[in-house]
Amino acid sequence: MATTCEQVEQGKTSWPELVGETGQSAANTIENENRLVDAQIILDGTIIPLIYICDRVLVWVNDNGIVVRTPTIG
């Protein structure tokens, strides 16, 4: 039986095409394209623990709410 991480990673795992989009729009797209992940909008520069979480996608945005990094699982 596949683990949760294996199931999540069978779907899409990165979204480079969302750089330049609004954070909320990107989060919605991510969760629609891989229903097993939770997209979290984070202000660029925020310090977070470097812990790999296989069902999390960080959506890094600037002060204007625009995605500035490729969202990826982790």
mmCIF file of the N, C-alpha and C atoms, coordinates in Angstrom:
data_MODEL
# 
_entry.id   MODEL 
# 
loop_
_atom_site.group_PDB 
_atom_site.id 
_atom_site.type_symbol 
_atom_site.label_atom_id 
_atom_site.label_alt_id 
_atom_site.label_comp_id 
_atom_site.label_asym_id 
_atom_site.label_entity_id 
_atom_site.label_seq_id 
_atom_site.pdbx_PDB_ins_code 
_atom_site.Cartn_x 
_atom_site.Cartn_y 
_atom_site.Cartn_z 
_atom_site.occupancy 
_atom_site.B_iso_or_equiv 
_atom_site.pdbx_formal_charge 
_atom_site.auth_seq_id 
_atom_site.auth_comp_id 
_atom_site.auth_asym_id 
_atom_site.auth_atom_id 
_atom_site.pdbx_PDB_model_num 
ATOM 1   N N  . MET A 1 1  ? 0.847  -1.187 0.000   1.00 0.00 ? 1  MET A N  1 
ATOM 2   C CA . MET A 1 1  ? 0.000  0.000  0.000   1.00 0.00 ? 1  MET A CA 1 
ATOM 3   C C  . MET A 1 1  ? 0.886  1.242  0.000   1.00 0.00 ? 1  MET A C  1 
ATOM 4   N N  . ALA A 1 2  ? 0.559  2.209  -0.823  1.00 0.00 ? 2  ALA A N  1 
ATOM 5   C CA . ALA A 1 2  ? 1.354  3.437  -0.948  1.00 0.00 ? 2  ALA A CA 1 
ATOM 6   C C  . ALA A 1 2  ? 1.170  4.321  0.277   1.00 0.00 ? 2  ALA A C  1 
ATOM 7   N N  . THR A 1 3  ? 2.259  4.948  0.682   1.00 0.00 ? 3  THR A N  1 
ATOM 8   C CA . THR A 1 3  ? 2.170  5.899  1.780   1.00 0.00 ? 3  THR A CA 1 
ATOM 9   C C  . THR A 1 3  ? 1.522  7.188  1.280   1.00 0.00 ? 3  THR A C  1 
ATOM 10  N N  . THR A 1 4  ? 1.145  8.058  2.197   1.00 0.00 ? 4  THR A N  1 
ATOM 11  C CA . THR A 1 4  ? 0.560  9.338  1.816   1.00 0.00 ? 4  THR A CA 1 
ATOM 12  C C  . THR A 1 4  ? 1.515  10.120 0.928   1.00 0.00 ? 4  THR A C  1 
ATOM 13  N N  . CYS A 1 5  ? 2.800  10.116 1.265   1.00 0.00 ? 5  CYS A N  1 
ATOM 14  C CA . CYS A 1 5  ? 3.782  10.848 0.461   1.00 0.00 ? 5  CYS A CA 1 
ATOM 15  C C  . CYS A 1 5  ? 3.862  10.289 -0.950  1.00 0.00 ? 5  CYS A C  1 
ATOM 16  N N  . GLU A 1 6  ? 3.860  8.980  -1.086  1.00 0.00 ? 6  GLU A N  1 
ATOM 17  C CA . GLU A 1 6  ? 3.909  8.375  -2.416  1.00 0.00 ? 6  GLU A CA 1 
ATOM 18  C C  . GLU A 1 6  ? 2.663  8.735  -3.229  1.00 0.00 ? 6  GLU A C  1 
ATOM 19  N N  . GLN A 1 7  ? 1.508  8.773  -2.577  1.00 0.00 ? 7  GLN A N  1 
ATOM 20  C CA . GLN A 1 7  ? 0.271  9.136  -3.271  1.00 0.00 ? 7  GLN A CA 1 
ATOM 21  C C  . GLN A 1 7  ? 0.313  10.588 -3.732  1.00 0.00 ? 7  GLN A C  1 
ATOM 22  N N  . VAL A 1 8  ? 0.777  11.486 -2.877  1.00 0.00 ? 8  VAL A N  1 
ATOM 23  C CA . VAL A 1 8  ? 0.861  12.906 -3.211  1.00 0.00 ? 8  VAL A CA 1 
ATOM 24  C C  . VAL A 1 8  ? 1.790  13.118 -4.391  1.00 0.00 ? 8  VAL A C  1 
ATOM 25  N N  . GLU A 1 9  ? 2.945  12.455 -4.376  1.00 0.00 ? 9  GLU A N  1 
ATOM 26  C CA . GLU A 1 9  ? 3.972  12.672 -5.385  1.00 0.00 ? 9  GLU A CA 1 
ATOM 27  C C  . GLU A 1 9  ? 3.651  12.009 -6.724  1.00 0.00 ? 9  GLU A C  1 
ATOM 28  N N  . GLN A 1 10 ? 2.572  11.254 -6.800  1.00 0.00 ? 10 GLN A N  1 
ATOM 29  C CA . GLN A 1 10 ? 2.140  10.702 -8.075  1.00 0.00 ? 10 GLN A CA 1 
ATOM 30  C C  . GLN A 1 10 ? 1.444  11.774 -8.914  1.00 0.00 ? 10 GLN A C  1 
ATOM 31  N N  . GLY A 1 11 ? 0.976  12.830 -8.256  1.00 0.00 ? 11 GLY A N  1 
ATOM 32  C CA . GLY A 1 11 ? 0.365  13.949 -8.968  1.00 0.00 ? 11 GLY A CA 1 
ATOM 33  C C  . GLY A 1 11 ? 1.418  14.983 -9.316  1.00 0.00 ? 11 GLY A C  1 
ATOM 34  N N  . LYS A 1 12 ? 0.971  16.138 -9.709  1.00 0.00 ? 12 LYS A N  1 
ATOM 35  C CA . LYS A 1 12 ? 1.877  17.236 -10.060 1.00 0.00 ? 12 LYS A CA 1 
ATOM 36  C C  . LYS A 1 12 ? 2.616  17.693 -8.804  1.00 0.00 ? 12 LYS A C  1 
ATOM 37  N N  . THR A 1 13 ? 3.927  18.005 -8.923  1.00 0.00 ? 13 THR A N  1 
ATOM 38  C CA . THR A 1 13 ? 4.727  18.358 -7.748  1.00 0.00 ? 13 THR A CA 1 
ATOM 39  C C  . THR A 1 13 ? 5.356  19.751 -7.811  1.00 0.00 ? 13 THR A C  1 
ATOM 40  N N  . SER A 1 14 ? 5.281  20.418 -8.957  1.00 0.00 ? 14 SER A N  1 
ATOM 41  C CA . SER A 1 14 ? 5.782  21.797 -9.041  1.00 0.00 ? 14 SER A CA 1 
ATOM 42  C C  . SER A 1 14 ? 4.981  22.556 -10.090 1.00 0.00 ? 14 SER A C  1 
ATOM 43  N N  . TRP A 1 15 ? 4.941  23.881 -9.926  1.00 0.00 ? 15 TRP A N  1 
ATOM 44  C CA . TRP A 1 15 ? 4.105  24.739 -10.760 1.00 0.00 ? 15 TRP A CA 1 
ATOM 45  C C  . TRP A 1 15 ? 4.867  25.989 -11.202 1.00 0.00 ? 15 TRP A C  1 
ATOM 46  N N  . PRO A 1 16 ? 5.888  25.852 -12.051 1.00 0.00 ? 16 PRO A N  1 
ATOM 47  C CA . PRO A 1 16 ? 6.668  27.024 -12.481 1.00 0.00 ? 16 PRO A CA 1 
ATOM 48  C C  . PRO A 1 16 ? 5.831  28.037 -13.255 1.00 0.00 ? 16 PRO A C  1 
ATOM 49  N N  . GLU A 1 17 ? 4.784  27.589 -13.896 1.00 0.00 ? 17 GLU A N  1 
ATOM 50  C CA . GLU A 1 17 ? 3.937  28.490 -14.688 1.00 0.00 ? 17 GLU A CA 1 
ATOM 51  C C  . GLU A 1 17 ? 3.156  29.487 -13.835 1.00 0.00 ? 17 GLU A C  1 
ATOM 52  N N  . LEU A 1 18 ? 3.154  29.309 -12.508 1.00 0.00 ? 18 LEU A N  1 
ATOM 53  C CA . LEU A 1 18 ? 2.395  30.206 -11.630 1.00 0.00 ? 18 LEU A CA 1 
ATOM 54  C C  . LEU A 1 18 ? 3.199  31.403 -11.132 1.00 0.00 ? 18 LEU A C  1 
ATOM 55  N N  . VAL A 1 19 ? 4.496  31.435 -11.402 1.00 0.00 ? 19 VAL A N  1 
ATOM 56  C CA . VAL A 1 19 ? 5.302  32.604 -11.030 1.00 0.00 ? 19 VAL A CA 1 
ATOM 57  C C  . VAL A 1 19 ? 4.746  33.808 -11.792 1.00 0.00 ? 19 VAL A C  1 
ATOM 58  N N  . GLY A 1 20 ? 4.444  34.872 -11.060 1.00 0.00 ? 20 GLY A N  1 
ATOM 59  C CA . GLY A 1 20 ? 3.871  36.071 -11.657 1.00 0.00 ? 20 GLY A CA 1 
ATOM 60  C C  . GLY A 1 20 ? 2.367  36.181 -11.456 1.00 0.00 ? 20 GLY A C  1 
ATOM 61  N N  . GLU A 1 21 ? 1.725  35.090 -11.034 1.00 0.00 ? 21 GLU A N  1 
ATOM 62  C CA . GLU A 1 21 ? 0.289  35.099 -10.757 1.00 0.00 ? 21 GLU A CA 1 
ATOM 63  C C  . GLU A 1 21 ? 0.056  35.586 -9.321  1.00 0.00 ? 21 GLU A C  1 
ATOM 64  N N  . THR A 1 22 ? -1.188 35.856 -8.971  1.00 0.00 ? 22 THR A N  1 
ATOM 65  C CA . THR A 1 22 ? -1.489 36.206 -7.585  1.00 0.00 ? 22 THR A CA 1 
ATOM 66  C C  . THR A 1 22 ? -1.392 34.949 -6.720  1.00 0.00 ? 22 THR A C  1 
ATOM 67  N N  . GLY A 1 23 ? -1.045 35.139 -5.478  1.00 0.00 ? 23 GLY A N  1 
ATOM 68  C CA . GLY A 1 23 ? -0.885 34.006 -4.569  1.00 0.00 ? 23 GLY A CA 1 
ATOM 69  C C  . GLY A 1 23 ? -2.148 33.199 -4.403  1.00 0.00 ? 23 GLY A C  1 
ATOM 70  N N  . GLN A 1 24 ? -3.286 33.863 -4.262  1.00 0.00 ? 24 GLN A N  1 
ATOM 71  C CA . GLN A 1 24 ? -4.539 33.141 -4.056  1.00 0.00 ? 24 GLN A CA 1 
ATOM 72  C C  . GLN A 1 24 ? -4.924 32.341 -5.287  1.00 0.00 ? 24 GLN A C  1 
ATOM 73  N N  . SER A 1 25 ? -4.751 32.936 -6.448  1.00 0.00 ? 25 SER A N  1 
ATOM 74  C CA . SER A 1 25 ? -5.040 32.229 -7.693  1.00 0.00 ? 25 SER A CA 1 
ATOM 75  C C  . SER A 1 25 ? -4.124 31.013 -7.832  1.00 0.00 ? 25 SER A C  1 
ATOM 76  N N  . ALA A 1 26 ? -2.853 31.181 -7.501  1.00 0.00 ? 26 ALA A N  1 
ATOM 77  C CA . ALA A 1 26 ? -1.893 30.078 -7.577  1.00 0.00 ? 26 ALA A CA 1 
ATOM 78  C C  . ALA A 1 26 ? -2.277 28.965 -6.604  1.00 0.00 ? 26 ALA A C  1 
ATOM 79  N N  . ALA A 1 27 ? -2.630 29.324 -5.380  1.00 0.00 ? 27 ALA A N  1 
ATOM 80  C CA . ALA A 1 27 ? -3.014 28.327 -4.383  1.00 0.00 ? 27 ALA A CA 1 
ATOM 81  C C  . ALA A 1 27 ? -4.230 27.531 -4.857  1.00 0.00 ? 27 ALA A C  1 
ATOM 82  N N  . ASN A 1 28 ? -5.199 28.216 -5.436  1.00 0.00 ? 28 ASN A N  1 
ATOM 83  C CA . ASN A 1 28 ? -6.388 27.534 -5.948  1.00 0.00 ? 28 ASN A CA 1 
ATOM 84  C C  . ASN A 1 28 ? -6.024 26.565 -7.066  1.00 0.00 ? 28 ASN A C  1 
ATOM 85  N N  . THR A 1 29 ? -5.173 27.002 -7.983  1.00 0.00 ? 29 THR A N  1 
ATOM 86  C CA . THR A 1 29 ? -4.749 26.154 -9.101  1.00 0.00 ? 29 THR A CA 1 
ATOM 87  C C  . THR A 1 29 ? -4.026 24.917 -8.586  1.00 0.00 ? 29 THR A C  1 
ATOM 88  N N  . ILE A 1 30 ? -3.110 25.112 -7.651  1.00 0.00 ? 30 ILE A N  1 
ATOM 89  C CA . ILE A 1 30 ? -2.330 24.006 -7.094  1.00 0.00 ? 30 ILE A CA 1 
ATOM 90  C C  . ILE A 1 30 ? -3.245 22.967 -6.459  1.00 0.00 ? 30 ILE A C  1 
ATOM 91  N N  . GLU A 1 31 ? -4.174 23.421 -5.626  1.00 0.00 ? 31 GLU A N  1 
ATOM 92  C CA . GLU A 1 31 ? -5.060 22.490 -4.935  1.00 0.00 ? 31 GLU A CA 1 
ATOM 93  C C  . GLU A 1 31 ? -6.032 21.807 -5.894  1.00 0.00 ? 31 GLU A C  1 
ATOM 94  N N  . ASN A 1 32 ? -6.359 22.446 -7.012  1.00 0.00 ? 32 ASN A N  1 
ATOM 95  C CA . ASN A 1 32 ? -7.211 21.806 -8.022  1.00 0.00 ? 32 ASN A CA 1 
ATOM 96  C C  . ASN A 1 32 ? -6.438 20.767 -8.825  1.00 0.00 ? 32 ASN A C  1 
ATOM 97  N N  . GLU A 1 33 ? -5.157 21.012 -9.072  1.00 0.00 ? 33 GLU A N  1 
ATOM 98  C CA . GLU A 1 33 ? -4.354 20.103 -9.886  1.00 0.00 ? 33 GLU A CA 1 
ATOM 99  C C  . GLU A 1 33 ? -3.803 18.916 -9.090  1.00 0.00 ? 33 GLU A C  1 
ATOM 100 N N  . ASN A 1 34 ? -3.681 19.065 -7.768  1.00 0.00 ? 34 ASN A N  1 
ATOM 101 C CA . ASN A 1 34 ? -3.273 17.956 -6.907  1.00 0.00 ? 34 ASN A CA 1 
ATOM 102 C C  . ASN A 1 34 ? -4.072 18.088 -5.616  1.00 0.00 ? 34 ASN A C  1 
ATOM 103 N N  . ARG A 1 35 ? -5.173 17.398 -5.557  1.00 0.00 ? 35 ARG A N  1 
ATOM 104 C CA . ARG A 1 35 ? -6.115 17.525 -4.439  1.00 0.00 ? 35 ARG A CA 1 
ATOM 105 C C  . ARG A 1 35 ? -5.577 16.985 -3.116  1.00 0.00 ? 35 ARG A C  1 
ATOM 106 N N  . LEU A 1 36 ? -4.425 16.368 -3.123  1.00 0.00 ? 36 LEU A N  1 
ATOM 107 C CA . LEU A 1 36 ? -3.837 15.816 -1.899  1.00 0.00 ? 36 LEU A CA 1 
ATOM 108 C C  . LEU A 1 36 ? -2.906 16.796 -1.194  1.00 0.00 ? 36 LEU A C  1 
ATOM 109 N N  . VAL A 1 37 ? -2.713 17.989 -1.767  1.00 0.00 ? 37 VAL A N  1 
ATOM 110 C CA . VAL A 1 37 ? -1.803 18.961 -1.149  1.00 0.00 ? 37 VAL A CA 1 
ATOM 111 C C  . VAL A 1 37 ? -2.567 20.138 -0.560  1.00 0.00 ? 37 VAL A C  1 
ATOM 112 N N  . ASP A 1 38 ? -1.886 20.816 0.367   1.00 0.00 ? 38 ASP A N  1 
ATOM 113 C CA . ASP A 1 38 ? -2.397 22.034 0.987   1.00 0.00 ? 38 ASP A CA 1 
ATOM 114 C C  . ASP A 1 38 ? -1.450 23.165 0.593   1.00 0.00 ? 38 ASP A C  1 
ATOM 115 N N  . ALA A 1 39 ? -1.942 24.106 -0.209  1.00 0.00 ? 39 ALA A N  1 
ATOM 116 C CA . ALA A 1 39 ? -1.121 25.246 -0.633  1.00 0.00 ? 39 ALA A CA 1 
ATOM 117 C C  . ALA A 1 39 ? -1.181 26.336 0.435   1.00 0.00 ? 39 ALA A C  1 
ATOM 118 N N  . GLN A 1 40 ? -0.024 26.801 0.851   1.00 0.00 ? 40 GLN A N  1 
ATOM 119 C CA . GLN A 1 40 ? 0.071  27.829 1.889   1.00 0.00 ? 40 GLN A CA 1 
ATOM 120 C C  . GLN A 1 40 ? 0.784  29.048 1.328   1.00 0.00 ? 40 GLN A C  1 
ATOM 121 N N  . ILE A 1 41 ? 0.129  30.198 1.398   1.00 0.00 ? 41 ILE A N  1 
ATOM 122 C CA . ILE A 1 41 ? 0.705  31.444 0.896   1.00 0.00 ? 41 ILE A CA 1 
ATOM 123 C C  . ILE A 1 41 ? 1.608  32.026 1.979   1.00 0.00 ? 41 ILE A C  1 
ATOM 124 N N  . ILE A 1 42 ? 2.872  32.281 1.609   1.00 0.00 ? 42 ILE A N  1 
ATOM 125 C CA . ILE A 1 42 ? 3.883  32.768 2.551   1.00 0.00 ? 42 ILE A CA 1 
ATOM 126 C C  . ILE A 1 42 ? 4.552  34.006 1.960   1.00 0.00 ? 42 ILE A C  1 
ATOM 127 N N  . LEU A 1 43 ? 4.705  35.041 2.773   1.00 0.00 ? 43 LEU A N  1 
ATOM 128 C CA . LEU A 1 43 ? 5.396  36.253 2.341   1.00 0.00 ? 43 LEU A CA 1 
ATOM 129 C C  . LEU A 1 43 ? 6.880  35.947 2.157   1.00 0.00 ? 43 LEU A C  1 
ATOM 130 N N  . ASP A 1 44 ? 7.428  36.303 0.991   1.00 0.00 ? 44 ASP A N  1 
ATOM 131 C CA . ASP A 1 44 ? 8.835  36.058 0.692   1.00 0.00 ? 44 ASP A CA 1 
ATOM 132 C C  . ASP A 1 44 ? 9.705  36.698 1.776   1.00 0.00 ? 44 ASP A C  1 
ATOM 133 N N  . GLY A 1 45 ? 10.664 35.937 2.271   1.00 0.00 ? 45 GLY A N  1 
ATOM 134 C CA . GLY A 1 45 ? 11.534 36.419 3.333   1.00 0.00 ? 45 GLY A CA 1 
ATOM 135 C C  . GLY A 1 45 ? 11.140 35.901 4.704   1.00 0.00 ? 45 GLY A C  1 
ATOM 136 N N  . THR A 1 46 ? 9.946  35.317 4.813   1.00 0.00 ? 46 THR A N  1 
ATOM 137 C CA . THR A 1 46 ? 9.501  34.743 6.080   1.00 0.00 ? 46 THR A CA 1 
ATOM 138 C C  . THR A 1 46 ? 10.378 33.536 6.401   1.00 0.00 ? 46 THR A C  1 
ATOM 139 N N  . ILE A 1 47 ? 10.797 33.444 7.646   1.00 0.00 ? 47 ILE A N  1 
ATOM 140 C CA . ILE A 1 47 ? 11.631 32.324 8.077   1.00 0.00 ? 47 ILE A CA 1 
ATOM 141 C C  . ILE A 1 47 ? 10.714 31.184 8.509   1.00 0.00 ? 47 ILE A C  1 
ATOM 142 N N  . ILE A 1 48 ? 10.919 30.028 7.902   1.00 0.00 ? 48 ILE A N  1 
ATOM 143 C CA . ILE A 1 48 ? 10.149 28.842 8.271   1.00 0.00 ? 48 ILE A CA 1 
ATOM 144 C C  . ILE A 1 48 ? 11.123 27.695 8.493   1.00 0.00 ? 48 ILE A C  1 
ATOM 145 N N  . PRO A 1 49 ? 10.742 26.705 9.315   1.00 0.00 ? 49 PRO A N  1 
ATOM 146 C CA . PRO A 1 49 ? 11.612 25.546 9.514   1.00 0.00 ? 49 PRO A CA 1 
ATOM 147 C C  . PRO A 1 49 ? 11.800 24.785 8.205   1.00 0.00 ? 49 PRO A C  1 
ATOM 148 N N  . LEU A 1 50 ? 13.008 24.318 7.957   1.00 0.00 ? 50 LEU A N  1 
ATOM 149 C CA . LEU A 1 50 ? 13.306 23.561 6.746   1.00 0.00 ? 50 LEU A CA 1 
ATOM 150 C C  . LEU A 1 50 ? 12.963 22.094 6.962   1.00 0.00 ? 50 LEU A C  1 
ATOM 151 N N  . ILE A 1 51 ? 11.670 21.828 7.048   1.00 0.00 ? 51 ILE A N  1 
ATOM 152 C CA . ILE A 1 51 ? 11.159 20.477 7.249   1.00 0.00 ? 51 ILE A CA 1 
ATOM 153 C C  . ILE A 1 51 ? 10.373 20.102 5.999   1.00 0.00 ? 51 ILE A C  1 
ATOM 154 N N  . TYR A 1 52 ? 10.713 18.953 5.415   1.00 0.00 ? 52 TYR A N  1 
ATOM 155 C CA . TYR A 1 52 ? 9.994  18.493 4.229   1.00 0.00 ? 52 TYR A CA 1 
ATOM 156 C C  . TYR A 1 52 ? 8.648  17.922 4.663   1.00 0.00 ? 52 TYR A C  1 
ATOM 157 N N  . ILE A 1 53 ? 7.579  18.510 4.155   1.00 0.00 ? 53 ILE A N  1 
ATOM 158 C CA . ILE A 1 53 ? 6.226  18.028 4.421   1.00 0.00 ? 53 ILE A CA 1 
ATOM 159 C C  . ILE A 1 53 ? 5.614  17.706 3.068   1.00 0.00 ? 53 ILE A C  1 
ATOM 160 N N  . CYS A 1 54 ? 5.380  16.420 2.828   1.00 0.00 ? 54 CYS A N  1 
ATOM 161 C CA . CYS A 1 54 ? 5.059  15.957 1.479   1.00 0.00 ? 54 CYS A CA 1 
ATOM 162 C C  . CYS A 1 54 ? 3.689  16.381 0.964   1.00 0.00 ? 54 CYS A C  1 
ATOM 163 N N  . ASP A 1 55 ? 2.819  16.886 1.816   1.00 0.00 ? 55 ASP A N  1 
ATOM 164 C CA . ASP A 1 55 ? 1.514  17.327 1.314   1.00 0.00 ? 55 ASP A CA 1 
ATOM 165 C C  . ASP A 1 55 ? 1.341  18.841 1.432   1.00 0.00 ? 55 ASP A C  1 
ATOM 166 N N  . ARG A 1 56 ? 2.463  19.551 1.519   1.00 0.00 ? 56 ARG A N  1 
ATOM 167 C CA . ARG A 1 56 ? 2.445  21.012 1.622   1.00 0.00 ? 56 ARG A CA 1 
ATOM 168 C C  . ARG A 1 56 ? 3.114  21.616 0.392   1.00 0.00 ? 56 ARG A C  1 
ATOM 169 N N  . VAL A 1 57 ? 2.525  22.696 -0.099  1.00 0.00 ? 57 VAL A N  1 
ATOM 170 C CA . VAL A 1 57 ? 3.143  23.487 -1.160  1.00 0.00 ? 57 VAL A CA 1 
ATOM 171 C C  . VAL A 1 57 ? 3.202  24.924 -0.667  1.00 0.00 ? 57 VAL A C  1 
ATOM 172 N N  . LEU A 1 58 ? 4.406  25.466 -0.561  1.00 0.00 ? 58 LEU A N  1 
ATOM 173 C CA . LEU A 1 58 ? 4.562  26.856 -0.152  1.00 0.00 ? 58 LEU A CA 1 
ATOM 174 C C  . LEU A 1 58 ? 4.484  27.741 -1.391  1.00 0.00 ? 58 LEU A C  1 
ATOM 175 N N  . VAL A 1 59 ? 3.622  28.736 -1.299  1.00 0.00 ? 59 VAL A N  1 
ATOM 176 C CA . VAL A 1 59 ? 3.443  29.691 -2.390  1.00 0.00 ? 59 VAL A CA 1 
ATOM 177 C C  . VAL A 1 59 ? 4.047  31.012 -1.895  1.00 0.00 ? 59 VAL A C  1 
ATOM 178 N N  . TRP A 1 60 ? 5.277  31.289 -2.333  1.00 0.00 ? 60 TRP A N  1 
ATOM 179 C CA . TRP A 1 60 ? 6.004  32.474 -1.885  1.00 0.00 ? 60 TRP A CA 1 
ATOM 180 C C  . TRP A 1 60 ? 5.549  33.690 -2.689  1.00 0.00 ? 60 TRP A C  1 
ATOM 181 N N  . VAL A 1 61 ? 5.069  34.730 -1.970  1.00 0.00 ? 61 VAL A N  1 
ATOM 182 C CA . VAL A 1 61 ? 4.584  35.942 -2.632  1.00 0.00 ? 61 VAL A CA 1 
ATOM 183 C C  . VAL A 1 61 ? 5.343  37.167 -2.139  1.00 0.00 ? 61 VAL A C  1 
ATOM 184 N N  . ASN A 1 62 ? 5.347  38.211 -2.973  1.00 0.00 ? 62 ASN A N  1 
ATOM 185 C CA . ASN A 1 62 ? 5.960  39.479 -2.564  1.00 0.00 ? 62 ASN A CA 1 
ATOM 186 C C  . ASN A 1 62 ? 4.922  40.338 -1.837  1.00 0.00 ? 62 ASN A C  1 
ATOM 187 N N  . ASP A 1 63 ? 5.278  41.560 -1.522  1.00 0.00 ? 63 ASP A N  1 
ATOM 188 C CA . ASP A 1 63 ? 4.373  42.463 -0.796  1.00 0.00 ? 63 ASP A CA 1 
ATOM 189 C C  . ASP A 1 63 ? 3.090  42.759 -1.561  1.00 0.00 ? 63 ASP A C  1 
ATOM 190 N N  . ASN A 1 64 ? 3.101  42.545 -2.864  1.00 0.00 ? 64 ASN A N  1 
ATOM 191 C CA . ASN A 1 64 ? 1.909  42.781 -3.687  1.00 0.00 ? 64 ASN A CA 1 
ATOM 192 C C  . ASN A 1 64 ? 1.078  41.515 -3.881  1.00 0.00 ? 64 ASN A C  1 
ATOM 193 N N  . GLY A 1 65 ? 1.476  40.406 -3.238  1.00 0.00 ? 65 GLY A N  1 
ATOM 194 C CA . GLY A 1 65 ? 0.732  39.163 -3.344  1.00 0.00 ? 65 GLY A CA 1 
ATOM 195 C C  . GLY A 1 65 ? 0.988  38.385 -4.616  1.00 0.00 ? 65 GLY A C  1 
ATOM 196 N N  . ILE A 1 66 ? 2.112  38.679 -5.283  1.00 0.00 ? 66 ILE A N  1 
ATOM 197 C CA . ILE A 1 66 ? 2.466  38.016 -6.535  1.00 0.00 ? 66 ILE A CA 1 
ATOM 198 C C  . ILE A 1 66 ? 3.484  36.904 -6.261  1.00 0.00 ? 66 ILE A C  1 
ATOM 199 N N  . VAL A 1 67 ? 3.275  35.745 -6.866  1.00 0.00 ? 67 VAL A N  1 
ATOM 200 C CA . VAL A 1 67 ? 4.166  34.597 -6.682  1.00 0.00 ? 67 VAL A CA 1 
ATOM 201 C C  . VAL A 1 67 ? 5.545  34.928 -7.250  1.00 0.00 ? 67 VAL A C  1 
ATOM 202 N N  . VAL A 1 68 ? 6.591  34.733 -6.422  1.00 0.00 ? 68 VAL A N  1 
ATOM 203 C CA . VAL A 1 68 ? 7.946  35.083 -6.818  1.00 0.00 ? 68 VAL A CA 1 
ATOM 204 C C  . VAL A 1 68 ? 8.899  33.888 -6.939  1.00 0.00 ? 68 VAL A C  1 
ATOM 205 N N  . ARG A 1 69 ? 8.448  32.701 -6.523  1.00 0.00 ? 69 ARG A N  1 
ATOM 206 C CA . ARG A 1 69 ? 9.261  31.477 -6.627  1.00 0.00 ? 69 ARG A CA 1 
ATOM 207 C C  . ARG A 1 69 ? 8.370  30.347 -7.153  1.00 0.00 ? 69 ARG A C  1 
ATOM 208 N N  . THR A 1 70 ? 8.979  29.382 -7.790  1.00 0.00 ? 70 THR A N  1 
ATOM 209 C CA . THR A 1 70 ? 8.211  28.232 -8.263  1.00 0.00 ? 70 THR A CA 1 
ATOM 210 C C  . THR A 1 70 ? 7.661  27.454 -7.076  1.00 0.00 ? 70 THR A C  1 
ATOM 211 N N  . PRO A 1 71 ? 6.337  27.333 -6.969  1.00 0.00 ? 71 PRO A N  1 
ATOM 212 C CA . PRO A 1 71 ? 5.765  26.518 -5.893  1.00 0.00 ? 71 PRO A CA 1 
ATOM 213 C C  . PRO A 1 71 ? 6.090  25.032 -6.131  1.00 0.00 ? 71 PRO A C  1 
ATOM 214 N N  . THR A 1 72 ? 6.583  24.371 -5.098  1.00 0.00 ? 72 THR A N  1 
ATOM 215 C CA . THR A 1 72 ? 6.896  22.940 -5.170  1.00 0.00 ? 72 THR A CA 1 
ATOM 216 C C  . THR A 1 72 ? 6.459  22.262 -3.890  1.00 0.00 ? 72 THR A C  1 
ATOM 217 N N  . ILE A 1 73 ? 6.220  20.977 -3.979  1.00 0.00 ? 73 ILE A N  1 
ATOM 218 C CA . ILE A 1 73 ? 5.862  20.200 -2.795  1.00 0.00 ? 73 ILE A CA 1 
ATOM 219 C C  . ILE A 1 73 ? 7.032  20.190 -1.834  1.00 0.00 ? 73 ILE A C  1 
ATOM 220 N N  . GLY A 1 74 ? 6.727  20.283 -0.558  1.00 0.00 ? 74 GLY A N  1 
ATOM 221 C CA . GLY A 1 74 ? 7.765  20.218 0.459   1.00 0.00 ? 74 GLY A CA 1 
ATOM 222 C C  . GLY A 1 74 ? 7.498  21.173 1.525   1.00 0.00 ? 74 GLY A C  1 
# 
